Amino acid sequence: MNTIRLTAAQAMVRYIENQFNEDGQRIIEGVWAIFGHGNVAGIGEALHDAKDRLPTYRGHNEQTMAHAAIAYAKQSKRKRAMAVTTSIGPGATNMVTAAALAHVNRLPVLMIPGDVFANRGPDPVLQQIEDFGDGTVSANDTFKPVSRYFDRISRPEHVLTALPRAFQTLTDPANCGPAVLAFCQDTQAEAYDYPLTFFEPRIWYIRRPAPEAGELARAIEAIRSANNPVIVAGGGVHYADACDALKAFAHRFNMPVVETQAGKSALPWDDEMAFGPVGVTGSNSANRVCEDADLVLGIGTRFQDFTTGSWALFSKAQKLISLNIQPWDSHKHGAQSLVADAAEGLAALAEHLGDYQGAGADQTLRSDWYAAVDAVTDAPAGNTLATDMQVIGAVQRAANDNTVVMSAAGTMPGELHKLWKSYNPGAYHMEYGFSCMGYEIAGAMGIKMAEPHRDVICFTGDGTYMMANSELAAAVMMGVDFTIVVTDNRGYGCINRLQMGTGGAEFNNLLDHSQHEVPSAIDFVKHAESMGAQAVKVSDIAGLETELASRGEKGVKVIVIDTDPYPSTEAGGYWWDVAVPEASNRDEVNEARSRYEAALKERN
């Protein structure tokens, strides 16, 4: 057998270089790295040797550079991904939040944290976590609950089995998520005679299973028995490249389509079968259609609580079918399971439904909803404090067919889900499985790296900007161009409204309601400029529109606008189960508890 002598780290890098998807693209298109003593000598040297073939990018925070990698994978519809390597200790644990984000959202990312010495000679090494009762534990064990595949490479030959298993996880549509290879730092530097066949180029094909005959027959029977079916489109529609198939299916069988956060943009907003966003942050049109439906066909959705209104939106009298490639998701809440790839499942259903026609839905529901959208997103008359809805309206008027809007946490996910009019698939990028503050700026960079031709606009509030802004400097340095709109409502406005809505007093959310001796006066323009961005603060919506019209020049553009923390879109929406205290000395909380208990009875 022909072999080549390489260090374990060199073998890993060479293997990564030679893994391709069915479109001929390399699966791992680059590696994000912050080096420390746990990965600089082994993995760092190996990446240096490959730098002209496999680019290495330097981040400023382990969590946010992983967010950039995850956004890259999401915008690439899981066909391409990135790797992220860190040192041991805080470098590794900083990345755990990002692993959880990828796990929840079913997104591929290869995480390679350095680990302690396999030989245990220098124990305890700098930054080592010691478990007094288990000598095998390290800080990297914290990844186990939030990874789809976890392995610890403590011998150089371990890469021969660990890497194929990791790539199987990254490319499996059902089990897709973070693969974590905790790489002992001494093992990285150890040499081994690896078989040359291990490094031969390999193509990984995405499984697209068709439905099992029995499940398909039962689904066909249920649909044929329904008069008023509705389709709930989730992120799986995008990942299966099934947007066109969904559109054709909905029109052929006269089934209205509503969209989750992950499913939004599956249909153009003005398609006559597109009835808008569903659930807690949904539209009157979509939620009304769901209330009236006698069958709900979920396609590629996890049926998260925001989608289902904490399961108050869907009645127990309705039939629920879940077409999903992951059996775990297909059985939720007693759903009738249809395990299949979204495109294959739709094709199989279409083949057997014949001349079936659903009742459809009243088009005035759509027109009335978008009239409500236009009313709250129109530019204000005069120089008043802008609302988040009006900011969205300004961006909408400046957008084009090539625009991608993105966000993750705070006010904007809910408002964008309700109000944004998506033109085409991929035009709406929302991380709302984990709703992780700090994803936004790094995520925008990842989107632009995945699709350089896109016009990327990032919505972020002042709170999440303060939580994780460092990759703004990385984007500037790397020449990754996008636009950031910072809505400054001087605190966590979204949670402040939730606090008030559950009877609580305004407390510790807006900066003025937090303990302070000096009032907060953050200058976001100066901060962004200090990292190399072009930054400007506008005083009103007209100024925002002017600045948006001039975007597109090289560099990151940051536009800051003050917004009112209190208003939100009153139209649309649905109940969300947020527990209210049973006992309180405040009348407002007791009244909120009474409303909560009434809502629970209605749901149950």
Salt bridges, closest charged atoms under 4 A:
GLU17 OE1 - ARG53 NE 2.54
ASP23 OD2 - LYS79 NZ 3.91
ASP49 OD1 - HIS48 ND1 3.84
ASP115 OD2 - ARG152 NE 2.83
ASP141 OD2 - LYS144 NZ 2.82
ASP141 OD1 - ARG152 NH2 2.92
GLU157 OE2 - ARG155 NH2 2.64
ASP172 OD1 - ARG207 NH2 2.86
ASP193 OD1 - ARG5 NH1 3.21
ASP241 OD1 - LYS77 NZ 2.59
ASP241 OD2 - LYS79 NZ 2.75
ASP271 OD2 - LYS247 NZ 3.71
ASP271 OD1 - HIS251 NE2 2.84
GLU272 OE2 - HIS251 ND1 3.75
ASP292 OD2 - ARG288 NE 2.92
ASP329 OD1 - ARG106 NH2 2.84
ASP329 OD1 - LYS332 NZ 2.79
ASP341 OD1 - ARG208 NH1 3.34
ASP374 OD1 - LYS421 NZ 2.84
GLU451 OE1 - ARG454 NE 3.16
ASP455 OD2 - ARG551 NH2 2.58
ASP481 OD2 - LYS554 NZ 3.06
GLU506 OE1 - HIS513 ND1 3.60
GLU545 OE2 - ARG397 NE 2.53
GLU547 OE1 - LYS557 NZ 2.96
ASP562 OD1 - ARG490 NH1 3.71
ASP562 OD1 - LYS537 NZ 3.14
ASP577 OD2 - ARG603 NH1 3.20
GLU582 OE1 - ARG593 NH2 3.84
GLU588 OE1 - ARG586 NH2 3.50
GLU597 OE2 - ARG593 NE 2.95
